[in-house]
Amino acid sequence: MSKQIGDVILDVKNISLSFGGVNALTDISFDVREHEVRAIIGPNGAGKSSMLNCINGVYTPQKGNITFRGQTFSHMDSHQVAVMGIGRTFQNLALFKGMSVIDNIMTGRNLKIKSNLLWQALRIGPAQREEEMHREKVEHIIDFLEIQAYRKTPVGQLPYGLQKRVDLGRALAMEPQVLLLDEPMAGMNVEEKQDMCRFVLDVNQEFGTTVVLIEHDMGVVMDISDRVVVLDYGKKIGDGTPYEVLNNEEVISAYLGTSH
């Protein structure tokens, strides 16, 4: 099935970020098109997670700006980013380990809840109807991620690969237009990686969600990405299709260590 890549939805322009005297990112520019899977790759310490942290408002860059759906910002806070439709998973799982799978994914619906706290606490009238609607959405995500058997299980009791699925589910519960995935396959075995690849592609194709993905496994990147941007020591050294990037001399030398 061929998918339709749309116009630019996210445009990163001349982003520079430093901590003290250390440059984490230097003059980085790239764009993301609607409905594509856009990978960010590079060796350890290249600035990939810092880049995602600038996009979703965790870090404030010293220079540059980010345009999302035609609105340009020099700084966004994380709540504002989420409300606008950018979801995020993190490298280190930040799930509520004592809570069930369904309750963890429900936390992703918080921004969508309209009824006031008193109504929610009493579960009366509109609040009860609203909660039922949100639970229905969450059940759909649980079915989609094939974790029905673990709905009521405390997340801390699940194997790592399934916890990563719950983390993805919580981000999907926000109904993001752009989903930022920070190494969703890190620490997984081959079978778990194959499952996660399938879910990322399904999210992209069935939900129409634009995906920005950090990933170390080059096989995964080549298989599922439409375009790839390559960072090394906080600078952009490549940008293009997986094939173009794979054959870029600067990228090859960065990965093989011959440029330093």
C-alpha positions in Angstrom: 0.0 0.0 0.0 1.5 3.3 -1.0 0.8 6.2 1.3 0.4 9.9 0.5 3.1 12.1 2.0 1.7 15.5 2.6 3.1 19.0 3.1 5.6 20.1 5.8 3.9 19.8 9.2 7.0 20.5 11.4 9.9 22.7 10.3 13.0 22.9 12.5 15.1 26.0 11.6 18.7 26.8 12.7 18.4 25.2 16.2 21.4 25.7 18.5 21.5 24.4 22.0 24.3 24.5 24.6 24.8 23.6 28.2 27.5 25.7 29.8 30.2 25.8 27.2 29.2 22.5 25.6 27.4 22.6 22.2 24.7 19.9 22.1 23.2 21.1 18.8 24.7 23.5 16.3 22.5 25.2 13.6 20.3 22.2 12.9 17.6 22.5 10.2 15.2 19.8 8.8 11.5 19.4 8.1 9.0 16.7 8.7 6.2 16.0 6.2 2.7 14.9 7.1 2.2 11.1 7.2 5.9 10.3 6.9 8.2 8.3 9.1 11.2 10.6 9.7 14.2 9.0 11.4 16.9 10.9 13.3 20.1 8.8 13.5 23.7 9.2 14.7 26.3 7.8 17.0 25.9 8.1 20.8 26.2 11.7 21.9 25.2 13.1 18.5 22.4 15.2 20.0 19.3 13.2 18.9 17.4 13.2 22.2 18.3 16.9 22.7 16.7 17.6 19.4 13.5 15.8 20.4 13.6 17.7 23.8 13.7 21.0 21.9 10.7 20.0 19.7 8.5 19.0 22.6 9.5 21.9 24.9 11.7 20.1 27.5 14.7 22.3 26.4 14.7 25.9 25.2 17.2 26.3 22.4 19.4 29.5 22.5 18.9 30.0 18.7 16.5 29.0 16.0 12.8 28.3 15.9 10.3 25.5 15.3 7.2 25.9 13.1 4.3 23.5 13.7 1.3 23.6 11.3 2.2 27.1 10.2 2.8 28.6 13.7 6.4 29.6 14.6 7.8 29.3 18.1 11.2 30.1 19.6 10.1 28.2 22.7 7.2 26.0 23.6 6.4 24.4 27.0 5.6 20.7 27.1 2.0 21.2 28.0 1.4 23.6 25.1 3.1 21.1 22.7 0.9 18.2 23.9 -2.3 20.4 23.5 -1.2 21.3 19.9 -0.9 17.6 19.0 2.7 16.5 19.5 3.0 13.2 21.5 6.2 11.7 22.9 7.7 8.5 24.3 10.9 8.6 26.3 14.1 6.4 26.2 13.6 5.6 29.9 10.1 4.4 30.6 8.2 6.8 32.8 5.1 4.5 33.4 3.2 4.2 36.7 4.5 0.7 37.6 1.9 0.0 40.3 -1.1 1.0 38.0 -2.7 -1.3 35.5 -2.2 -1.2 31.8 -5.6 0.4 31.1 -5.1 3.1 33.8 -1.6 3.9 32.5 -3.0 4.4 29.0 -5.9 6.4 30.4 -3.4 9.0 31.7 -2.8 9.8 28.1 -6.4 11.0 27.8 -6.0 13.7 30.6 -5.7 16.6 28.1 -9.0 15.5 26.4 -11.1 15.4 29.7 -13.5 18.3 29.8 -15.6 17.7 32.9 -14.5 19.3 36.2 -12.7 17.5 39.1 -15.8 17.3 41.3 -17.9 15.6 38.6 -15.0 13.3 37.8 -14.7 12.3 41.5 -18.4 11.7 41.9 -18.7 10.1 38.4 -22.0 11.6 37.8 -23.8 12.9 34.7 -21.6 14.2 31.9 -18.4 13.1 33.7 -19.5 9.4 33.7 -20.5 9.5 30.1 -17.2 11.2 29.2 -15.2 8.6 31.1 -17.0 5.8 29.3 -16.1 7.5 26.0 -12.4 7.8 27.0 -12.3 4.2 28.1 -13.7 3.1 24.8 -10.9 4.9 23.0 -8.3 3.3 25.4 -9.8 -0.2 24.8 -9.4 0.4 21.0 -5.7 1.2 21.6 -5.3 -1.9 23.8 -6.8 -4.1 21.0 -4.6 -2.4 18.4 -1.4 -3.1 20.4 -2.6 -6.7 21.1 -2.3 -6.3 24.9 -5.9 -7.3 25.8 -4.6 -10.1 28.1 -2.8 -7.6 30.3 -5.5 -4.9 30.6 -5.7 -5.2 34.4 -2.1 -6.2 35.1 0.1 -3.8 37.0 2.6 -2.5 34.4 5.6 -3.2 36.7 4.8 -7.0 36.3 5.1 -7.0 32.5 8.2 -7.9 30.5 10.2 -4.9 29.1 8.9 -5.2 25.5 5.3 -5.1 26.7 6.0 -2.1 28.9 7.3 -0.3 25.8 4.0 -1.1 24.1 2.1 0.4 27.0 4.3 3.5 26.7 3.4 3.8 23.0 -0.3 3.3 23.9 -0.2 6.1 26.4 1.2 8.5 23.7 -1.4 7.3 21.2 -4.2 8.0 23.7 -3.4 11.7 23.2 -4.4 11.3 19.6 -1.2 13.1 18.4 -0.8 14.5 14.9 3.0 14.0 15.3 4.5 11.3 17.5 8.1 11.5 18.7 9.6 8.1 19.5 12.9 8.1 21.4 14.5 4.7 20.7 11.3 2.7 20.9 13.2 -0.5 20.2 16.1 -0.1 22.6 16.8 -3.1 24.7 14.5 -5.4 22.8 15.1 -8.8 21.4 14.6 -9.5 17.6 11.0 -10.7 18.0 10.1 -7.6 20.1 11.7 -5.3 17.6 9.8 -6.9 14.8 6.5 -6.4 16.7 7.3 -2.7 17.5 8.3 -2.0 13.9 4.9 -3.4 12.8 3.1 -1.2 15.4 5.0 2.0 14.3 4.1 1.3 10.7 0.5 0.6 11.5 0.3 3.8 13.6 1.7 5.7 10.6 -0.5 4.1 8.0 -3.8 3.3 9.8 -4.0 6.3 12.1 -2.3 8.6 9.6 0.1 9.8 12.4 3.3 11.5 11.4 6.2 9.7 13.2 9.6 11.2 14.1 11.8 8.3 15.3 15.3 8.0 17.0 16.7 4.6 16.4 20.1 3.0 16.5 19.3 -0.2 14.6 20.2 0.7 11.0 18.2 -2.2 9.7 15.0 -0.9 11.3 15.7 2.6 10.0 16.2 1.4 6.4 13.0 -0.7 6.6 10.5 1.8 8.0 11.7 5.3 7.3 10.7 7.6 4.4 13.5 10.1 5.1 16.5 10.2 7.5 18.4 13.1 9.1 21.8 12.2 10.5 23.5 14.1 13.4 27.1 13.8 14.6 28.5 15.8 17.5 25.5 18.0 17.4 25.8 18.9 13.7 23.8 17.7 10.7 25.9 15.6 8.3 23.2 14.0 6.2 19.6 14.3 5.1 17.6 12.3 2.5 16.1 8.9 1.7 17.5 5.9 3.6 19.4 4.9 0.4 20.9 8.4 0.0 22.0 8.5 3.6 23.4 5.0 3.5 25.7 6.0 0.6 26.8 9.3 2.1 30.6 9.3 2.7 30.3 11.6 5.7 27.7 9.4 7.3 29.7 6.2 6.6 32.8 7.7 8.2 30.9 9.0 11.3 29.5 5.5 11.9 32.8 3.7 11.2 34.7 6.3 13.3 37.1 7.3 10.5 36.2 11.0 10.6 37.5 11.6 14.2 
